[in-house]
Amino acid sequence: MKKVLEFLKKHKKLIIILAVVAIVAAIAVKIVSTVNDAKNLLSGMQSSASTEKIEERDIVNSVTATGTIVAVENRSYSTSVTGIKVKEVKVEVGDKVNPGDILCVLDEEEFEKQLADAKTMYNADAGRAGIDVQASNRGLNEAVTTRDISAQRSEEDKNTAYQHFSSAADECQEAKDEYDDASGKAGDAKDRMKEAEEKLESARNKASKKLTDEEKAAPIAPYNEELGRLEEYINNLMSEKPQEGAKIASDWKSNLEVNDGNCNINGVSVSMIYNGDDADITGKITNSLSDLNSKWNDFQSALSAGANAKAAAVTAAEAAYQQAKAEYEAAKAAEESKESIYDSKVKNVESLYEAFNQSVRNADDSKRNNDSAVASRVDSVKNSKLSASTATLSDTRNIETLEEKIEGCVVSSSIGGIVTKIDVTEGDLYGGGSMVTVEDTSAYEVSAQIDEYDISKIKEGQEVVIKTNGTGTLELKGTVKSIAPHATASVGTQSSSSGVKYEVRVSVLTPCDDLKLDMTAKIEIICEKSEAVLAVPTEAIQEDEEGNYFVEILDKGEPIDTSKLLTDPKSVSKEDTEKLQSGEKNYESHNVYITKGLEGDYYTEISGEGLEAGMRVVVPNNGAFSDISEYMDEAGAMGGF
């Protein structure tokens, strides 16, 4: 025993290590046993499922992003005047300004002195040039007066020639109108004669032709209708009274049918149809034959009347043609008379038109000579004015430049807003760049970057929900104002996939005094929305082999809550576990085919016959437990322990 104690004392560390190994081995054995039990429990549970209710929900398809609160408009003000001292800065950061308020003033004193000297020089040069311009203007006025008098006389000669031509042209036009009218009447008369001739030919053709089947169809229709009623009566008789029906002749109808406009109605008697002694049947057939005979006579009368009408139509068409022919011959004679008068008037107009043209040519020659003289004087005036403008050109440019510099020494705001930045100091020489920045804080916007995979979903005018860190849980309303046409940001490295982003501007519609520039804003852009629609979890929607969607409606029983198999396996009875392992269902259900609507993050809108809120649908596990079992096999009993 002493030796054992000494051994334990000397090998204390070894004993501790062996004890730890023994404990770990025991735990490992327990883990392996538990994993195998769980794997055996999960294997074959493809029939396991859960249930969810069909509910009325608002389904939203949205895109979320993080952005920054910015001003609707911001401007940095500067001026083109440089190298001048900053005389005065009128604002401070945080000041509120209105459109037109002065922001900054540069020292314009030196520019004012230079402007006064430039104006004095301009007045002296302009005075000398003005004397030369006045002299050339006098010469131009004399040439214009001579030209105008000559033009007035030429115009009078031209007007007289034109009046003679115009009067003759009016008379010619009247003669042409009368000729055109006579020609039109002759043409109309010719058309009427041709139309009457065609109608006569048509009437003759119709009179020589037999009636067509279509023309016979209308008058023979009443006869055929009565024959149909008799046939219906006999068919009913043969069905309802077989004994009497047997006495009906088999070929009774053949003698009464119309063939090529003829039949044997006058030679058909009751006995040829029915050889029985029933008085009612005999009477019914007798009355029907009487009606058929009457309608046959009406048909024959209609055929006769049609033939008489065709003969009368030929006579009337012949008379109409002769009348139209006489009217055409008279109209043609009147047309030829008016044509002769018109030709005479045309020759007279041509002669007077030539005389008018000669007066125009004379006037043009006179005008050309006088215009040349005036043009020469105009050139003199232009030359004198050009010299005058050149004399003061440098003075004018110098004045305009100095006035622009003086104007540029005062920098004003074109918008209302808050001064957010000042880049100059009084007394410094201004060297260019931004002087003052003003941002319009009367309204705010959110500037956010949207990933290229989502940007196609975004449209201007879409509803937006906005939250900021500065306003807590308050939800602000907004709308999409603009979408950048080009990418504004790109991220990515060699170790990560690159992504392109586009700037989206969102107008903030809810007034909020707590908003500040540069706050971080979280936005949710509502791309699509369906309100108060029937919806189920997306996992509950199944698809058959033909690609049609359906949901499984629970009728009876209750699927086992399979989630307990992982959290508390002992809570599931042995009987239920065996059913799951064998693939046996412990509930009854039926499938309802549906149409999918808007799909949200978790729920999907559905519609289908008989679906109501409150119904329970089966949500299959889709092989989730077999996946876990496969993972256990891959990891090993110790899960890589």
C-alpha positions as CSV (number, residue, x, y, z in Angstrom):
1,M,0.0,0.0,0.0
2,K,2.9,2.3,0.8
3,K,4.4,1.7,-2.6
4,V,1.2,2.5,-4.2
5,L,1.0,5.8,-2.3
6,E,4.5,6.6,-3.2
7,F,3.8,5.8,-6.9
8,L,0.8,8.1,-6.9
9,K,2.8,10.9,-5.2
10,K,5.6,10.7,-7.7
11,H,3.2,10.5,-10.7
12,K,0.6,13.0,-9.6
13,K,0.5,14.9,-12.9
14,L,0.1,11.7,-14.9
15,I,-2.7,10.5,-12.7
16,I,-4.5,13.8,-13.2
17,I,-4.1,13.6,-17.0
18,L,-5.4,10.0,-17.0
19,A,-8.4,11.1,-14.9
20,V,-9.2,13.9,-17.4
21,V,-8.9,11.5,-20.3
22,A,-11.2,9.1,-18.7
23,I,-13.8,11.8,-18.1
24,V,-13.6,13.1,-21.7
25,A,-13.9,9.6,-23.0
26,A,-17.1,9.1,-21.0
27,I,-18.5,12.4,-22.3
28,A,-17.6,11.4,-25.8
29,V,-19.4,8.1,-25.5
30,K,-22.5,9.9,-24.3
31,I,-22.3,12.4,-27.1
32,V,-21.9,9.7,-29.7
33,S,-24.9,7.9,-28.3
34,T,-27.0,11.0,-28.2
35,V,-26.1,12.0,-31.8
36,N,-26.9,8.5,-33.1
37,D,-30.2,8.6,-31.3
38,A,-31.0,12.0,-32.8
39,K,-29.9,10.8,-36.2
40,N,-32.1,7.7,-36.0
41,L,-35.0,9.9,-34.8
42,L,-34.6,12.3,-37.6
43,S,-34.1,9.8,-40.4
44,G,-37.2,9.2,-42.6
45,M,-39.3,12.1,-41.3
46,Q,-40.2,13.5,-44.7
47,S,-43.9,13.6,-43.7
48,S,-43.4,15.9,-40.8
49,A,-45.1,19.3,-41.0
50,S,-46.5,22.3,-39.2
51,T,-49.6,24.5,-39.7
52,E,-50.3,28.2,-40.2
53,K,-53.5,30.2,-40.5
54,I,-54.6,32.0,-43.6
55,E,-54.8,35.6,-42.5
56,E,-55.7,39.0,-44.0
57,R,-52.4,41.0,-44.1
58,D,-50.8,43.9,-45.8
59,I,-48.1,42.5,-48.1
60,V,-45.2,44.9,-48.8
61,N,-42.3,44.5,-51.3
62,S,-39.7,47.0,-50.3
63,V,-36.1,48.0,-50.7
64,T,-34.2,49.3,-47.6
65,A,-31.1,51.5,-47.5
66,T,-29.2,53.9,-45.3
67,G,-28.7,57.5,-46.4
68,T,-28.0,61.0,-45.1
69,I,-30.3,64.0,-44.5
70,V,-29.4,66.7,-46.9
71,A,-30.9,70.1,-47.9
72,V,-33.1,70.3,-51.0
73,E,-30.8,72.9,-52.4
74,N,-27.3,74.1,-51.4
75,R,-25.1,76.6,-53.2
76,S,-21.5,77.8,-52.7
77,Y,-21.1,81.4,-53.8
78,S,-18.0,83.0,-55.3
79,T,-17.1,85.8,-57.7
80,S,-14.9,86.2,-60.8
81,V,-13.2,89.2,-59.2
82,T,-9.9,88.2,-57.6
83,G,-6.8,89.9,-56.1
84,I,-9.1,92.4,-54.2
85,K,-9.4,92.8,-50.4
86,V,-12.4,91.3,-48.7
87,K,-14.1,94.5,-47.4
88,E,-16.9,93.0,-45.3
89,V,-18.4,89.6,-44.5
90,K,-22.1,90.2,-43.9
91,V,-23.1,86.8,-42.4
92,E,-21.9,84.2,-39.9
93,V,-22.3,80.5,-39.9
94,G,-25.9,79.6,-38.7
95,D,-27.4,82.9,-40.0
96,K,-30.7,82.7,-41.9
97,V,-30.7,84.5,-45.3
98,N,-33.3,85.3,-47.8
99,P,-33.0,85.5,-51.6
100,G,-31.1,88.8,-52.5
101,D,-29.4,89.2,-49.1
102,I,-25.8,90.3,-49.3
103,L,-23.3,87.7,-48.1
104,C,-19.9,89.3,-48.8
105,V,-18.5,92.7,-50.2
106,L,-15.1,93.3,-51.8
107,D,-13.3,96.7,-51.9
108,E,-14.5,98.3,-55.2
109,E,-12.9,101.8,-54.7
110,E,-10.2,101.5,-57.3
111,F,-12.6,100.1,-59.9
112,E,-14.9,103.2,-59.4
113,K,-12.0,105.6,-60.2
114,Q,-11.1,103.7,-63.3
115,L,-14.7,103.7,-64.5
116,A,-15.0,107.5,-64.2
117,D,-11.9,108.0,-66.4
118,A,-13.2,105.5,-69.0
119,K,-16.5,107.3,-69.4
120,T,-14.8,110.6,-70.0
121,M,-12.7,109.1,-72.8
122,Y,-15.8,107.5,-74.3
123,N,-17.7,110.8,-74.5
124,A,-14.8,112.5,-76.4
125,D,-14.4,109.8,-79.0
126,A,-18.1,109.5,-79.5
127,G,-18.5,113.3,-80.2
128,R,-15.9,113.3,-83.0
129,A,-17.4,110.3,-84.7
130,G,-20.9,111.8,-84.5
131,I,-20.1,114.7,-86.8
132,D,-19.0,112.3,-89.6
133,V,-22.2,110.3,-89.3
134,Q,-24.4,113.3,-89.6
135,A,-22.8,114.4,-92.9
136,S,-23.2,110.9,-94.5
137,N,-26.9,110.8,-93.3
138,R,-27.7,114.0,-95.2
139,G,-26.4,112.6,-98.5
140,L,-28.4,109.4,-97.9
141,N,-31.7,111.4,-97.3
142,E,-31.3,113.2,-100.7
143,A,-30.8,109.9,-102.6
144,V,-33.8,108.4,-100.8
145,T,-36.1,111.3,-101.8
146,T,-35.1,111.0,-105.5
147,R,-35.8,107.2,-105.4
148,D,-39.2,107.6,-103.8
149,I,-40.5,110.2,-106.4
150,S,-39.4,108.0,-109.3
151,A,-40.9,104.9,-107.7
152,Q,-44.3,106.7,-107.2
153,R,-44.5,107.6,-110.9
154,S,-43.6,104.1,-112.0
155,E,-46.2,102.7,-109.6
156,E,-49.0,104.8,-111.1
157,D,-48.1,103.5,-114.7
158,K,-48.1,100.0,-113.3
159,N,-51.4,100.4,-111.6
160,T,-53.2,101.7,-114.7
161,A,-51.9,98.7,-116.8
162,Y,-52.9,96.3,-114.1
163,Q,-56.4,97.7,-113.8
164,H,-57.0,97.1,-117.5
165,F,-55.6,93.6,-117.2
166,S,-57.6,92.9,-114.0
167,S,-60.9,93.9,-115.6
168,A,-60.2,91.6,-118.6
169,A,-59.2,88.8,-116.3
170,D,-62.5,89.2,-114.3
171,E,-64.5,89.0,-117.6
172,C,-62.4,85.9,-118.6
173,Q,-63.0,84.3,-115.3
174,E,-66.7,84.8,-115.6
175,A,-66.6,83.3,-119.1
176,K,-64.6,80.3,-117.7
177,D,-67.0,79.8,-114.8
178,E,-69.9,79.7,-117.2
179,Y,-68.0,77.3,-119.4
180,D,-67.0,75.1,-116.4
181,D,-70.7,75.2,-115.3
182,A,-71.9,74.2,-118.8
183,S,-69.2,71.5,-119.0
184,G,-70.1,70.2,-115.5
185,K,-73.8,70.0,-116.5
186,A,-72.9,68.2,-119.7
187,G,-70.8,65.8,-117.7
188,D,-73.6,65.2,-115.2
189,A,-76.1,64.7,-118.0
190,K,-73.7,62.2,-119.6
191,D,-73.4,60.3,-116.3
192,R,-77.2,60.3,-115.9
193,M,-77.6,59.0,-119.5
194,K,-75.0,56.3,-118.8
195,E,-76.7,55.3,-115.5
196,A,-80.1,55.1,-117.2
197,E,-78.6,53.0,-119.9
198,E,-77.1,50.6,-117.3
199,K,-80.4,50.4,-115.5
200,L,-82.2,49.6,-118.8
201,E,-79.7,46.8,-119.5
202,S,-80.1,45.5,-115.9
203,A,-83.9,45.5,-116.2
204,R,-83.7,43.6,-119.5
205,N,-81.3,41.0,-118.0
206,K,-83.6,40.5,-115.0
207,A,-86.7,40.2,-117.2
208,S,-85.0,37.4,-119.3
209,K,-83.8,35.4,-116.3
210,K,-85.7,32.9,-114.1
211,L,-86.2,33.5,-110.4
212,T,-83.2,32.3,-108.4
213,D,-83.5,30.1,-105.3
214,E,-82.8,33.1,-103.1
215,E,-85.7,35.1,-104.8
216,K,-88.0,32.1,-104.3
217,A,-87.0,31.6,-100.7
218,A,-88.9,34.5,-99.2
219,P,-92.4,33.7,-100.8
220,I,-92.1,29.9,-100.3
221,A,-91.0,30.3,-96.6
222,P,-94.6,30.4,-95.2
223,Y,-95.4,27.1,-97.1
224,N,-92.3,25.4,-95.7
225,E,-93.1,26.6,-92.1
226,E,-96.6,25.1,-92.3
227,L,-95.1,21.9,-93.7
228,G,-92.7,21.8,-90.8
229,R,-95.5,22.2,-88.3
230,L,-97.4,19.3,-89.9
231,E,-94.2,17.2,-89.8
232,E,-93.8,18.0,-86.1
233,Y,-97.4,17.0,-85.3
234,I,-97.0,13.7,-87.2
235,N,-93.7,12.9,-85.4
236,N,-95.3,13.6,-82.0
237,L,-98.3,11.4,-83.0
238,M,-96.1,8.5,-83.9
239,S,-94.3,8.9,-80.5
240,E,-97.3,9.5,-78.3
241,K,-99.9,7.3,-80.1
242,P,-97.9,4.4,-81.7
243,Q,-101.0,2.6,-82.9
244,E,-102.3,5.6,-84.8
245,G,-98.8,6.6,-85.8
246,A,-98.5,3.2,-87.6
247,K,-101.3,4.3,-89.9
248,I,-99.2,7.2,-91.3
249,A,-97.9,6.7,-94.8
250,S,-94.1,6.4,-94.9
251,D,-93.7,8.6,-97.9
252,W,-96.4,11.1,-97.0
253,K,-94.1,14.1,-97.1
254,S,-92.5,13.5,-100.5
255,N,-95.6,14.8,-102.5
256,L,-95.7,18.0,-100.4
257,E,-92.1,19.0,-100.6
258,V,-91.2,21.7,-103.2
259,N,-88.7,20.7,-105.9
260,D,-87.6,23.2,-108.5
261,G,-90.6,25.5,-107.5
262,N,-93.2,22.7,-107.9
263,C,-95.1,20.1,-105.8
264,N,-98.2,17.9,-105.8
265,I,-100.2,19.8,-103.1
266,N,-103.4,19.9,-105.3
267,G,-103.3,16.1,-105.7
268,V,-102.7,15.2,-102.0
269,S,-105.6,14.0,-99.9
270,V,-105.8,13.1,-96.2
271,S,-106.1,9.4,-97.0
272,M,-102.7,9.6,-98.7
273,I,-101.2,10.6,-95.4
274,Y,-103.4,8.9,-92.7
275,N,-105.7,5.8,-93.3
276,G,-107.1,5.7,-89.7
277,D,-110.5,6.7,-88.4
278,D,-109.5,9.1,-85.6
279,A,-111.6,12.2,-86.3
280,D,-109.2,14.6,-84.4
281,I,-106.2,13.4,-86.4
282,T,-108.1,13.5,-89.7
283,G,-109.3,17.1,-88.9
284,K,-105.9,18.3,-87.9
285,I,-104.3,16.9,-91.2
286,T,-107.3,18.3,-93.2
287,N,-106.8,21.8,-91.8
288,S,-103.0,21.6,-92.3
289,L,-103.5,20.6,-96.0
290,S,-105.9,23.5,-96.4
291,D,-103.4,25.9,-95.0
292,L,-100.7,24.4,-97.2
293,N,-102.9,24.8,-100.3
294,S,-103.6,28.5,-99.4
295,K,-99.9,29.3,-98.9
296,W,-99.0,27.4,-102.2
297,N,-101.5,29.7,-104.0
298,D,-99.9,32.7,-102.4
299,F,-96.5,31.5,-103.6
300,Q,-97.7,31.1,-107.2
301,S,-99.3,34.6,-107.0
302,A,-96.0,36.1,-105.8
303,L,-94.1,34.5,-108.7
304,S,-96.6,35.9,-111.2
305,A,-96.4,39.4,-109.7
306,G,-92.6,39.3,-109.9
307,A,-92.7,38.6,-113.6
308,N,-95.1,41.5,-114.2
309,A,-93.0,43.8,-112.2
310,K,-89.9,43.0,-114.2
311,A,-91.7,43.8,-117.5
312,A,-92.9,47.1,-116.1
313,A,-89.4,47.9,-114.9
314,V,-88.0,47.4,-118.5
315,T,-90.6,49.9,-119.9
316,A,-89.8,52.5,-117.2
317,A,-86.1,52.1,-117.7
318,E,-86.5,52.6,-121.5
319,A,-88.4,55.9,-121.0
320,A,-85.8,57.2,-118.5
321,Y,-82.9,56.4,-120.9
322,Q,-84.5,58.4,-123.8
323,Q,-85.1,61.4,-121.5
324,A,-81.5,61.3,-120.2
325,K,-80.1,61.1,-123.7
326,A,-82.1,64.2,-124.8
327,E,-80.9,66.2,-121.8
328,Y,-77.3,65.3,-122.5
329,E,-77.4,66.4,-126.2
330,A,-78.9,69.8,-125.1
331,A,-76.2,70.2,-122.4
332,K,-73.4,69.4,-124.8
333,A,-74.5,72.1,-127.3
334,A,-74.6,74.7,-124.5
335,E,-71.1,73.6,-123.4
336,E,-69.6,74.2,-126.9
337,S,-71.2,77.7,-127.1
338,K,-69.6,78.8,-123.8
339,E,-66.2,77.3,-124.8
340,S,-66.0,79.6,-127.8
341,I,-66.8,82.7,-125.8
342,Y,-64.2,81.7,-123.2
343,D,-61.4,81.2,-125.8
344,S,-62.0,84.8,-127.1
345,K,-61.7,86.3,-123.5
346,V,-58.4,84.4,-122.9
347,K,-56.7,86.0,-125.9
348,N,-57.7,89.5,-124.7
349,V,-56.3,88.8,-121.2
350,E,-53.0,87.6,-122.6
351,S,-52.5,90.8,-124.6
352,L,-53.3,93.1,-121.6
353,Y,-51.1,90.9,-119.4
354,E,-48.1,91.5,-121.7
355,A,-48.7,95.3,-121.5
356,F,-48.7,95.1,-117.7
357,N,-45.5,93.1,-117.6
358,Q,-43.8,95.8,-119.8
359,S,-44.8,98.5,-117.2
360,V,-43.4,96.3,-114.4
361,R,-40.0,95.9,-116.3
362,N,-39.8,99.7,-116.8
363,A,-40.5,100.3,-113.1
364,D,-37.8,97.7,-112.2
365,D,-35.2,99.4,-114.3
366,S,-35.9,102.7,-112.7
367,K,-35.9,101.3,-109.2
368,R,-32.6,99.4,-109.8
369,N,-30.8,102.7,-110.9
370,N,-32.2,104.6,-107.9
371,D,-31.5,101.8,-105.5
372,S,-27.9,101.8,-106.6
373,A,-27.6,105.5,-105.8
374,V,-29.1,104.9,-102.4
375,A,-26.9,101.9,-101.7
376,S,-23.9,104.0,-102.3
377,R,-25.0,106.5,-99.8
378,V,-25.9,103.8,-97.3
379,D,-22.3,102.5,-97.6
380,S,-21.1,105.9,-96.8
381,V,-23.3,106.1,-93.7
382,K,-22.2,102.6,-92.6
383,N,-18.5,103.5,-93.0
384,S,-18.9,106.6,-90.9
385,K,-20.9,104.6,-88.2
386,L,-18.3,101.8,-88.3
387,S,-15.6,104.3,-87.8
388,A,-17.6,105.8,-84.9
389,S,-18.2,102.4,-83.3
390,T,-14.6,101.5,-83.6
391,A,-13.5,104.8,-82.1
392,T,-15.5,104.0,-78.9
393,L,-15.1,100.2,-79.0
394,S,-12.2,99.9,-76.6
395,D,-13.8,102.5,-74.3
396,T,-17.1,100.6,-74.2
397,R,-15.4,97.3,-73.4
398,N,-13.4,98.9,-70.7
399,I,-16.5,100.4,-69.2
400,E,-18.4,97.1,-69.3
401,T,-15.5,95.2,-67.8
402,L,-15.2,97.7,-64.9
403,E,-19.0,97.7,-64.3
404,E,-18.9,93.9,-64.1
405,K,-16.0,94.0,-61.7
406,I,-17.9,96.5,-59.5
407,E,-21.0,94.4,-59.6
408,G,-19.0,91.3,-58.8
409,C,-17.6,92.9,-55.6
410,V,-21.1,92.4,-54.0
411,V,-21.9,88.7,-53.6
412,S,-25.6,88.0,-52.8
413,S,-27.6,84.8,-52.1
414,S,-30.0,83.6,-54.8
415,I,-31.8,81.2,-52.4
416,G,-33.2,81.4,-48.9
417,G,-31.6,79.1,-46.2
418,I,-28.9,78.8,-43.5
419,V,-25.3,79.8,-43.9
420,T,-23.4,76.5,-43.3
421,K,-19.8,77.5,-44.2
422,I,-17.7,80.7,-44.6
423,D,-14.3,80.4,-46.4
424,V,-13.1,84.1,-46.4
425,T,-12.0,86.6,-43.7
426,E,-12.3,90.4,-43.8
427,G,-9.0,92.1,-44.9
428,D,-7.7,89.1,-46.8
429,L,-7.0,89.2,-50.6
430,Y,-9.7,87.1,-52.3
431,G,-8.0,84.6,-54.6
432,G,-11.0,82.7,-56.0
433,G,-13.1,79.7,-54.8
434,S,-16.0,79.4,-52.5
435,M,-16.7,82.4,-50.2
436,V,-20.0,81.4,-48.5
437,T,-22.2,78.2,-48.6
438,V,-25.9,78.5,-48.1
439,E,-28.2,75.5,-47.7
440,D,-32.0,75.6,-48.0
441,T,-33.3,73.9,-44.9
442,S,-37.0,74.8,-45.4
443,A,-37.3,71.2,-46.7
444,Y,-35.1,68.2,-46.4
445,E,-34.2,65.2,-48.6
446,V,-32.5,61.9,-48.0
447,S,-29.6,61.0,-50.3
448,A,-29.1,57.2,-50.3
449,Q,-27.1,54.7,-52.4
450,I,-29.1,51.8,-53.8
451,D,-27.4,48.6,-55.0
452,E,-27.5,47.8,-58.7
453,Y,-29.6,44.6,-58.0
454,D,-32.4,46.7,-56.5
455,I,-32.3,49.9,-58.5
456,S,-34.6,48.6,-61.3
457,K,-37.4,48.2,-58.6
458,I,-37.2,51.9,-57.7
459,K,-39.5,54.4,-59.5
460,E,-40.1,58.1,-59.0
461,G,-43.1,58.9,-56.8
462,Q,-42.9,55.6,-54.8
463,E,-43.9,55.9,-51.1
464,V,-41.0,55.9,-48.6
465,V,-40.8,55.4,-44.8
466,I,-38.0,57.3,-43.1
467,K,-36.4,56.9,-39.7
468,T,-33.4,58.7,-38.3
469,N,-31.2,58.3,-35.2
470,G,-32.1,61.8,-34.2
471,T,-35.9,61.3,-34.3
472,G,-36.0,57.8,-32.7
473,T,-39.0,55.6,-33.6
474,L,-40.8,58.4,-35.4
475,E,-41.7,57.3,-38.9
476,L,-41.5,60.1,-41.5
477,K,-43.3,59.9,-44.8
478,G,-41.5,60.6,-48.1
479,T,-41.5,59.9,-51.8
480,V,-38.8,59.0,-54.3
481,K,-37.9,62.3,-56.0
482,S,-35.1,61.3,-58.5
483,I,-32.9,58.4,-59.5
484,A,-29.4,59.0,-60.8
485,P,-29.0,57.8,-64.4
486,H,-25.4,56.9,-63.8
487,A,-23.7,54.9,-61.0
488,T,-22.4,57.2,-58.3
489,A,-20.5,54.7,-56.2
490,S,-18.7,51.4,-56.7
491,V,-17.4,49.2,-53.9
492,G,-15.4,45.9,-54.0
493,T,-11.9,44.5,-53.7
494,Q,-10.2,41.4,-55.0
495,S,-11.5,39.4,-52.1
496,S,-15.1,40.5,-52.4
497,S,-17.5,40.9,-55.3
498,S,-17.8,44.4,-56.6
499,G,-21.1,46.3,-56.5
500,V,-22.4,49.4,-58.3
501,K,-24.6,51.8,-56.5
502,Y,-26.9,54.6,-57.7
503,E,-27.9,57.8,-55.8
504,V,-31.6,58.1,-55.0
505,R,-33.1,61.3,-53.7
506,V,-36.1,61.1,-51.4
507,S,-38.3,64.1,-50.5
508,V,-39.2,64.3,-46.8
509,L,-42.9,65.1,-46.6
510,T,-43.5,65.0,-42.9
511,P,-42.6,68.3,-41.2
512,C,-40.2,67.7,-38.3
513,D,-38.3,70.3,-36.3
514,D,-35.9,67.7,-35.0
515,L,-34.3,66.9,-38.4
516,K,-30.8,68.2,-38.9
517,L,-28.4,68.1,-41.9
518,D,-26.1,65.1,-42.1
519,M,-28.3,62.9,-39.8
520,T,-28.2,59.2,-40.7
521,A,-31.5,58.1,-42.2
522,K,-32.8,54.6,-42.6
523,I,-35.3,54.4,-45.5
524,E,-37.8,51.7,-46.7
525,I,-38.9,52.3,-50.3
526,I,-42.3,50.7,-50.9
527,C,-42.1,49.1,-54.3
528,E,-45.4,47.2,-54.2
529,K,-48.2,47.0,-51.7
530,S,-51.3,44.9,-51.3
531,E,-53.6,45.8,-48.4
532,A,-55.9,43.4,-46.5
533,V,-55.3,40.4,-48.7
534,L,-55.3,36.7,-47.9
535,A,-51.8,35.6,-47.2
536,V,-49.8,32.5,-46.0
537,P,-46.1,31.9,-45.2
538,T,-44.2,31.5,-48.5
539,E,-43.1,28.0,-47.3
540,A,-46.8,26.9,-47.3
541,I,-47.1,27.3,-51.1
542,Q,-46.3,24.0,-52.9
543,E,-45.9,23.3,-56.7
544,D,-47.0,20.3,-58.6
545,E,-45.1,18.6,-61.5
546,E,-46.8,20.8,-64.1
547,G,-45.8,24.0,-62.3
548,N,-49.2,24.8,-60.8
549,Y,-49.2,26.3,-57.2
550,F,-51.4,24.9,-54.4
551,V,-51.8,25.0,-50.6
552,E,-52.7,22.0,-48.4
553,I,-55.8,22.8,-46.3
554,L,-56.0,21.0,-43.0
555,D,-59.3,19.1,-42.6
556,K,-58.8,16.8,-39.6
557,G,-56.1,16.0,-37.1
558,E,-52.9,17.9,-36.4
559,P,-49.4,17.6,-37.8
560,I,-46.7,16.8,-35.2
561,D,-44.8,19.9,-34.0
562,T,-41.4,18.6,-35.3
563,S,-39.5,21.5,-33.8
564,K,-39.8,19.7,-30.4
565,L,-37.7,16.8,-31.8
566,L,-34.7,19.0,-31.6
567,T,-35.5,20.9,-28.5
568,D,-37.3,18.3,-26.4
569,P,-37.3,14.8,-28.1
570,K,-39.0,13.2,-25.1
571,S,-42.1,15.4,-25.5
572,V,-43.0,13.6,-28.7
573,S,-44.8,10.2,-28.1
574,K,-43.3,7.0,-29.3
575,E,-46.4,6.4,-31.5
576,D,-46.0,9.8,-33.2
577,T,-42.3,9.3,-33.7
578,E,-42.9,5.9,-35.4
579,K,-45.5,7.5,-37.7
580,L,-43.1,10.1,-38.7
581,Q,-40.3,7.6,-39.3
582,S,-42.6,5.4,-41.5
583,G,-43.8,8.4,-43.5
584,E,-47.4,8.0,-42.3
585,K,-49.6,11.1,-41.9
586,N,-51.6,11.6,-38.7
587,Y,-53.9,14.2,-40.3
588,E,-56.3,14.7,-43.2
589,S,-56.1,17.5,-45.8
590,H,-57.0,18.5,-49.3
591,N,-55.2,20.7,-51.9
592,V,-56.6,24.0,-53.2
593,Y,-54.9,25.4,-56.3
594,I,-54.1,29.1,-56.0
595,T,-52.9,32.1,-57.8
596,K,-49.8,33.8,-56.3
597,G,-49.9,37.5,-55.8
598,L,-47.4,39.9,-54.2
599,E,-44.6,38.1,-52.4
600,G,-43.1,39.8,-49.2
601,D,-40.2,38.8,-47.1
602,Y,-42.1,36.0,-45.3
603,Y,-45.7,36.1,-46.4
604,T,-47.2,35.7,-49.9
605,E,-50.6,36.9,-51.2
606,I,-52.8,34.1,-52.5
607,S,-56.2,33.8,-54.1
608,G,-58.3,30.7,-55.0
609,E,-61.8,29.3,-54.9
610,G,-63.1,28.7,-51.3
611,L,-60.2,30.2,-49.5
612,E,-61.1,32.1,-46.3
613,A,-59.3,33.8,-43.4
614,G,-58.8,31.5,-40.5
615,M,-58.3,28.3,-42.5
616,R,-55.2,26.4,-41.5
617,V,-52.7,25.3,-44.1
618,V,-50.0,22.6,-43.8
619,V,-46.4,23.8,-44.0
620,P,-44.2,20.8,-45.1
621,N,-40.7,20.6,-43.7
622,N,-39.3,20.1,-47.3
623,G,-36.7,17.6,-46.1
624,A,-35.2,19.8,-43.5
625,F,-34.6,16.9,-41.1
626,S,-33.0,14.7,-43.7
627,D,-30.6,17.6,-44.4
628,I,-29.7,17.7,-40.7
629,S,-29.2,13.9,-40.7
630,E,-26.9,14.2,-43.7
631,Y,-25.0,16.9,-42.0
632,M,-24.5,14.6,-39.0
633,D,-23.2,11.9,-41.2
634,E,-20.7,14.3,-42.9
635,A,-19.5,15.7,-39.5
636,G,-19.2,12.3,-37.8
637,A,-20.5,11.1,-34.6
638,M,-18.4,13.6,-32.6
639,G,-19.2,16.4,-35.1
640,G,-15.5,17.1,-35.4
641,F,-15.0,17.0,-31.7
